[in-house]
Amino acid sequence: MPPLAHIFRGTFVHSTSTSPMEVLRDHLLGVSDSGKTRESGCTLKDNGNLKSCVVESTLGKESGNRRCLQGWEEVDGGEEHITENEFTEIVEHGLQRIETLGMVEDWSGKYEIEFLEEACQQEKLAKEWGFKSSDVKELSHHEFFIPGLVDTHIHAPQYAFAGSNVDLPLLEWLKIYTFPTEQKFQNIMLAEEVYTRVVRRTLKNGTTTACYFGTIHTDASLLLAEITDKFGQRAFVGKVCMDLNHSVPEYKETTEESVRETKRFISEMLEKKYSRVKPIVTPRFSLSCSETLMGELGNIAKAHELHIQSHISETPDEVEAVKNLFPSYKNYTDVYDKNNLLTDKTLMAHGCYLSAEELDIFHERGASISHCPNSNLSLSSGFLNVLEVLKHKVKIGLGTDVAGGYSYSMLDAIRKAVMVSNVLLINKVNEKSLSLKDIFRLATLGGSEALGLESKIGNFEVGKEFDALLINPKASDSPIDLFCGHFTGDADSDAVIQKFFYLGDDRNIEEVYVGGKQVVPFSSSV
């Protein structure tokens, strides 16, 4: 069997398809570590050419071929784990094990969850996997793990003014604050300072996966990708494309320059072979891109099978401006669709004013939406009706939208999303509101689905990588007060979890793991 990297025993909270919040006490969660050479239980089939070498193994409950590494063929013999939309699960006082699968020393490693069983199976599993009780790190009764939070929409350069300048509607806000700030990122030293801080800050606050907008500056955007990789954050990074800008004409590219630099950005990023940081094609939005540019970007994304991100239907003024700029199209969604920018790899932020017809097109294309409630409230943009999006079976995640959203914390995004749903209920737009459990799903598994990563991350299902946060509600200087009554039964345990989501912050996030590697607390090398 592969060697163990970590073993935890404690509480695990994540979304599943079986229950809105099921408590599984005394369960074992085991994870394998793919960064080390296999021991017994694996066979190498080598025909003399490393590129066609296959590893055979039997791991946990699954048999088959598992992922190999640089210079090796990737073969997956395990079943895929596809999860449906609604639910949250708590695994309490379980045992989690992390191990490794693989055989190339310079590979970064991929920690896969191998089993989820009742803790009464510990003796059997200890024999099978070769661990001792002294190897187990036991969590305190008030601590628990949750999956890493997925921020599906964040503007890295705007972190420079996050927490300020949210006093204007969107189009004026772009003109007065945003474009002038982003224009400064041709200064690579400024870019390095801001990007380093935003990656550190978001990781510390539990964002294990981020979908970043950069600026139009290729080198600065490449630096953002380098920094996310250095800190170990999982990310999509986009060089912004815009050949139209009537409000700040000096902050734009020519069409040819935007296409050329986008190709360079993608090429140089792919050459780096980052294991968890990928390029994403990024037309800012239809008002800043000509039809020619959008068509070219659609072709680039198709040629390289890349993800696409942009904005759509954030405010009524924006929707009207798009209608006037592109009169031959049926609606805002049609502009992207006809230019090959609405695919099953597309993630569009906001969508507050999408019609039922447009949501149907999103569903047909497999495109996703990022719900950014803080930004929508702060800039008085509108409300996204998440229940309507789900009714049309459109994938949806949660985003901070820094700096239209003043907070970089996904916990804030969760809270704001609950409030927006309550407002829609109060105003009789909906007959019910979303629960905290529903919104937690958007921030974890929903985000992974929106980014096409649901087979890799989003919860603690077998076969997925270990992206996780260790939560301690009683951490030093915690903003949460707990009392002895919180630990006497199931309902009290649930209350502690709720307290974290409503009252907690980065002080309660003691450890952050991405792909099984502990990235917070930060190492001295970063």
Secondary structure, DSSP 8 states (H G I E B T S, - for coil): ---EEEEEEEEEEE--SS-SSEEEESEEEEEEETTS---TTEEEE-SS-GGG-EEEEEETTEEEE----TTS-----S------SS--EEEEEEEEEEEB----TTS---EEEEEEEEGGGHHHHHHHHT--GGG-EE--TT-EEEE-EEEEEEEGGGGGGTTS---S-HHHHIIIIIHHHHHGGGSHHHHHHHHHHHHHHHHHTTEEEEEEE--S-HHHHHHHHHHHHHHT-EEEEE-EE-S--SSSTTS---HHHHHHHHHHHHHHHHHHT-SSEEEEEEE--GGGS-HHHHHHHHHHHHHHT-EEEEEE--SHHHHHHHHHH-TTSSSHHHHHHHTT--STTEEEEE-TT--HHHHHHHHHHT-EEEE-HHHHHHTT-----HHHHHHTT-EEEE---TTTSS---HHHHHHHHHHHHHHHHHTTSSSS---HHHHHHIIIIIHHHHTT-TTTSSS--TTSB--EEEE-TT-TT-S----GGGGSSHHHHHHHHHHHHHH--GGGEEEEEETTEEEES--TT-
